[in-house]
């Protein structure tokens, strides 16, 4: 992989990072982080939801992009998910699995050297909460609780679910840091030809309602990283991590080069 420091020009030295949800497509985030690591770009803060929260938290705990990739590809990681026989959700997560301690080796957000904001929706109030303190593992699981696949997480009086329901690319906490915001979107928004069946149009309408903030992020982020090729990869497949990692790396390389 070619390093952008060999190009004429200088990469920006500091950024903040907003990471979207997208389940198994999260390996794309890892490719972006790999590029950031290789080019010594300082990340001043991360705001993230769902798989983005897990990956961002792990990275700020000192687990590199490639180390995370190997964890996600491991048999041990796949074993943390089990069928829940429709008792409140389709699946459950073994929050005590040792592999999660490898992925998130620190306990609390406030233990991290770099600020982290994990978002989750409180089902009681409908409010999207930005957590900048609290138990990392619990809040990552809460932020990833995509109902009805996973059950909501009760935490400090909240009933928390996937933060992507309200704010798919949570940039709000990053505006105060005074540096470029890099937004990475695993659910890209693209125009269609306007032609389709009833089912296709319904699917498009639901997609627009859930990921409408992608349009705002595209306009307001200083660097917006995504790819239409992401549609080729299921958010529930564990078989494409390497391809997604490479795609994220190449797209990050292309987008950052435009800032030179």
Secondary structure as UniProt FT lines:
FT   HELIX           4..6
FT   STRAND          14..19
FT   HELIX           23..26
FT   HELIX           27..38
FT   TURN            39..40
FT   STRAND          42..49
FT   HELIX           51..60
FT   TURN            61..62
FT   HELIX           65..73
FT   HELIX           75..78
FT   TURN            79..80
FT   STRAND          81..83
FT   TURN            85..86
FT   STRAND          91..93
FT   TURN            95..96
FT   HELIX           98..103
FT   HELIX           109..111
FT   STRAND          115..122
FT   TURN            123..125
FT   STRAND          128..131
FT   HELIX           136..143
FT   TURN            147..149
FT   STRAND          153..155
FT   TURN            156..157
FT   STRAND          158..162
FT   HELIX           163..165
FT   HELIX           172..177
FT   STRAND          180..184
FT   HELIX           198..211
FT   HELIX           213..220
FT   STRAND          223..225
FT   HELIX           228..232
FT   TURN            235..236
FT   HELIX           241..257
FT   TURN            258..259
//
